[in-house]
Amino acid sequence: MKRAVQLLTGCLFISLLLAGCGEENTSSDGKVKLELFSNKAESIETYNKLIKEFEEEHSNIDVELYAPPSAETVLRTKLVKEDMPDILSIAGSSLYGELADAGMLKDYSGTKMLENIQPSYIDMINDLVPGNHDGTYGLPYATNANAVIYNKQLMNELGLDVPKTWDEFISALETAEEEGNTPIYFTLKDAWTGMIPWNAVAGVLQPDNFGRKKDNGEASFAEDYQEVTDKMLTLLEYGLSDNFQYGYNDGNNAFANGESLFYFQGNWAIPELKKVNPEIQLGTFAMPVTNEPEKNELVSGVDVMLTALKDSDHPKEARQFIEFMMKEENAKQYIEEQYAFSALKGVKQEDEMLSGLQEKIANDEITSFPDHYYPSGMQAPNLIQAFLIEKNSDAFLKKMDREWEKVQKR
């Protein structure tokens, strides 16, 4: 295990030994008080509705939702202060892997709740935990997807069908350009938005288990990512005259008002687009990265995972809340209100504008976000933004290798 992970793990164990899970939480009226920590401020309203219903069914439990800005930083601070919440609603990310590796989270292996979750999402979170662990320390709940969002009206006016191959996609971009439309509205002023097409392309083209192979010296960006960078530069040609002048909010306003045919974003952007233009007709599809349709998987990840602390003061009550959330009707409510997808088997997103993505998820034609497995200290979005400005693939790929190795040696 690399030294950075060892240091964090040591810190986590010290916190655990010193304070367990924090102070006993009981309200003055005798109710058990649970803290639910969420990393998604967007879902506060949905969570409040579900919490209210849960509390009506469990009159002895009071659930307090905490969904702060910069949630990951706040959670790390709470860890240092030995003030960890009872229940976590967090993304499937490296932070989850660190907490699980430190032995802080409940192991859900062998539970019925885990049996109801699509195996691909379980594999995704298991792969995030460093070292050798046999357990599964969280329950994938809501998922997201990298999407190509398209303007249905423009698509129809141009006589285009949803492309199934890379060549068909490029042909659609050419048609839009020839007809005087902006094919793709890039928002690369905000570096993170470049990760949408990057993950879509790399998720399909990179070798399986790239992160582990990279750590073992069996793979590298220089050797395995050349086609990724080539295709990224090709896509860039169909953007704006200055792809780096506009940010996410600019793109939402422009795309919602019909200023381009395609928009690289996730399902999370759809509510924002609908706020700008409630009448816009949208569709979505997974970017066809190759000319073999069966290989064009959807990049999808665990946006919300539910888990409890292993040594919670209130394990029974924490389990009851998580079991409540995992009920089909509640999982359905969450994804409908959040324009998300469910990791639970049989719970489908039925909004027609997301049907192109839901079909991939239902058929388990999915792959994970590549950058979830990059060392967080690499600052990959900034490196990729610089590459798209400079357009020097060889130098960029070598730098990605160097930055990866530099972080892992810390």
ChimeraX attribute file (.defattr): number of C-alpha atoms within 10 A of each C-alpha:
attribute: neighborCount
match mode: 1-to-1
recipient: residues
	/A:1	8
	/A:2	12
	/A:3	12
	/A:4	13
	/A:5	17
	/A:6	14
	/A:7	10
	/A:8	15
	/A:9	19
	/A:10	13
	/A:11	15
	/A:12	22
	/A:13	15
	/A:14	15
	/A:15	20
	/A:16	20
	/A:17	11
	/A:18	11
	/A:19	13
	/A:20	19
	/A:21	22
	/A:22	19
	/A:23	11
	/A:24	12
	/A:25	16
	/A:26	14
	/A:27	13
	/A:28	8
	/A:29	7
	/A:30	11
	/A:31	15
	/A:32	18
	/A:33	20
	/A:34	25
	/A:35	17
	/A:36	23
	/A:37	22
	/A:38	27
	/A:39	22
	/A:40	18
	/A:41	14
	/A:42	12
	/A:43	14
	/A:44	15
	/A:45	12
	/A:46	15
	/A:47	18
	/A:48	14
	/A:49	12
	/A:50	19
	/A:51	20
	/A:52	13
	/A:53	13
	/A:54	18
	/A:55	14
	/A:56	12
	/A:57	11
	/A:58	14
	/A:59	10
	/A:60	14
	/A:61	21
	/A:62	22
	/A:63	21
	/A:64	14
	/A:65	17
	/A:66	18
	/A:67	18
	/A:68	15
	/A:69	12
	/A:70	11
	/A:71	17
	/A:72	15
	/A:73	11
	/A:74	15
	/A:75	20
	/A:76	15
	/A:77	13
	/A:78	13
	/A:79	19
	/A:80	15
	/A:81	12
	/A:82	20
	/A:83	17
	/A:84	25
	/A:85	22
	/A:86	25
	/A:87	24
	/A:88	24
	/A:89	24
	/A:90	23
	/A:91	23
	/A:92	26
	/A:93	21
	/A:94	19
	/A:95	17
	/A:96	22
	/A:97	20
	/A:98	19
	/A:99	19
	/A:100	25
	/A:101	22
	/A:102	21
	/A:103	18
	/A:104	22
	/A:105	21
	/A:106	18
	/A:107	19
	/A:108	17
	/A:109	15
	/A:110	10
	/A:111	9
	/A:112	10
	/A:113	15
	/A:114	18
	/A:115	14
	/A:116	16
	/A:117	20
	/A:118	19
	/A:119	15
	/A:120	18
	/A:121	24
	/A:122	20
	/A:123	12
	/A:124	21
	/A:125	24
	/A:126	20
	/A:127	19
	/A:128	19
	/A:129	23
	/A:130	17
	/A:131	11
	/A:132	7
	/A:133	13
	/A:134	10
	/A:135	14
	/A:136	21
	/A:137	29
	/A:138	27
	/A:139	28
	/A:140	29
	/A:141	26
	/A:142	24
	/A:143	23
	/A:144	22
	/A:145	28
	/A:146	27
	/A:147	28
	/A:148	24
	/A:149	25
	/A:150	24
	/A:151	21
	/A:152	20
	/A:153	15
	/A:154	19
	/A:155	18
	/A:156	10
	/A:157	8
	/A:158	15
	/A:159	10
	/A:160	15
	/A:161	12
	/A:162	17
	/A:163	17
	/A:164	19
	/A:165	19
	/A:166	18
	/A:167	14
	/A:168	17
	/A:169	20
	/A:170	17
	/A:171	14
	/A:172	22
	/A:173	21
	/A:174	15
	/A:175	16
	/A:176	22
	/A:177	17
	/A:178	11
	/A:179	10
	/A:180	9
	/A:181	17
	/A:182	21
	/A:183	26
	/A:184	26
	/A:185	23
	/A:186	30
	/A:187	26
	/A:188	22
	/A:189	17
	/A:190	17
	/A:191	19
	/A:192	17
	/A:193	19
	/A:194	22
	/A:195	23
	/A:196	19
	/A:197	24
	/A:198	21
	/A:199	23
	/A:200	29
	/A:201	26
	/A:202	23
	/A:203	25
	/A:204	24
	/A:205	18
	/A:206	20
	/A:207	14
	/A:208	11
	/A:209	12
	/A:210	19
	/A:211	22
	/A:212	15
	/A:213	13
	/A:214	16
	/A:215	13
	/A:216	10
	/A:217	9
	/A:218	11
	/A:219	19
	/A:220	22
	/A:221	21
	/A:222	16
	/A:223	13
	/A:224	15
	/A:225	19
	/A:226	16
	/A:227	15
	/A:228	23
	/A:229	23
	/A:230	12
	/A:231	16
	/A:232	20
	/A:233	17
	/A:234	12
	/A:235	17
	/A:236	17
	/A:237	13
	/A:238	19
	/A:239	20
	/A:240	17
	/A:241	10
	/A:242	11
	/A:243	19
	/A:244	16
	/A:245	13
	/A:246	17
	/A:247	17
	/A:248	18
	/A:249	13
	/A:250	15
	/A:251	21
	/A:252	22
	/A:253	17
	/A:254	17
	/A:255	25
	/A:256	24
	/A:257	15
	/A:258	19
	/A:259	18
	/A:260	24
	/A:261	24
	/A:262	28
	/A:263	27
	/A:264	24
	/A:265	24
	/A:266	19
	/A:267	22
	/A:268	16
	/A:269	16
	/A:270	21
	/A:271	14
	/A:272	15
	/A:273	21
	/A:274	16
	/A:275	13
	/A:276	15
	/A:277	16
	/A:278	11
	/A:279	11
	/A:280	17
	/A:281	15
	/A:282	20
	/A:283	22
	/A:284	27
	/A:285	23
	/A:286	23
	/A:287	25
	/A:288	26
	/A:289	25
	/A:290	19
	/A:291	14
	/A:292	11
	/A:293	13
	/A:294	11
	/A:295	15
	/A:296	25
	/A:297	23
	/A:298	31
	/A:299	28
	/A:300	28
	/A:301	27
	/A:302	25
	/A:303	22
	/A:304	24
	/A:305	22
	/A:306	24
	/A:307	26
	/A:308	25
	/A:309	24
	/A:310	17
	/A:311	16
	/A:312	22
	/A:313	18
	/A:314	18
	/A:315	16
	/A:316	9
	/A:317	20
	/A:318	23
	/A:319	14
	/A:320	14
	/A:321	21
	/A:322	18
	/A:323	13
	/A:324	18
	/A:325	21
	/A:326	21
	/A:327	13
	/A:328	17
	/A:329	11
	/A:330	14
	/A:331	21
	/A:332	23
	/A:333	17
	/A:334	22
	/A:335	22
	/A:336	17
	/A:337	12
	/A:338	18
	/A:339	21
	/A:340	25
	/A:341	30
	/A:342	28
	/A:343	29
	/A:344	25
	/A:345	13
	/A:346	13
	/A:347	18
	/A:348	21
	/A:349	22
	/A:350	14
	/A:351	12
	/A:352	12
	/A:353	20
	/A:354	21
	/A:355	16
	/A:356	17
	/A:357	27
	/A:358	24
	/A:359	15
	/A:360	18
	/A:361	26
	/A:362	18
	/A:363	8
	/A:364	15
	/A:365	18
	/A:366	23
	/A:367	22
	/A:368	24
	/A:369	25
	/A:370	21
	/A:371	18
	/A:372	16
	/A:373	17
	/A:374	19
	/A:375	17
	/A:376	15
	/A:377	12
	/A:378	18
	/A:379	16
	/A:380	20
	/A:381	18
	/A:382	15
	/A:383	16
	/A:384	22
	/A:385	20
	/A:386	14
	/A:387	20
	/A:388	20
	/A:389	13
	/A:390	11
	/A:391	16
	/A:392	13
	/A:393	19
	/A:394	15
	/A:395	12
	/A:396	20
	/A:397	22
	/A:398	15
	/A:399	16
	/A:400	20
	/A:401	17
	/A:402	15
	/A:403	18
	/A:404	23
	/A:405	15
	/A:406	13
	/A:407	16
	/A:408	18
	/A:409	10
	/A:410	10
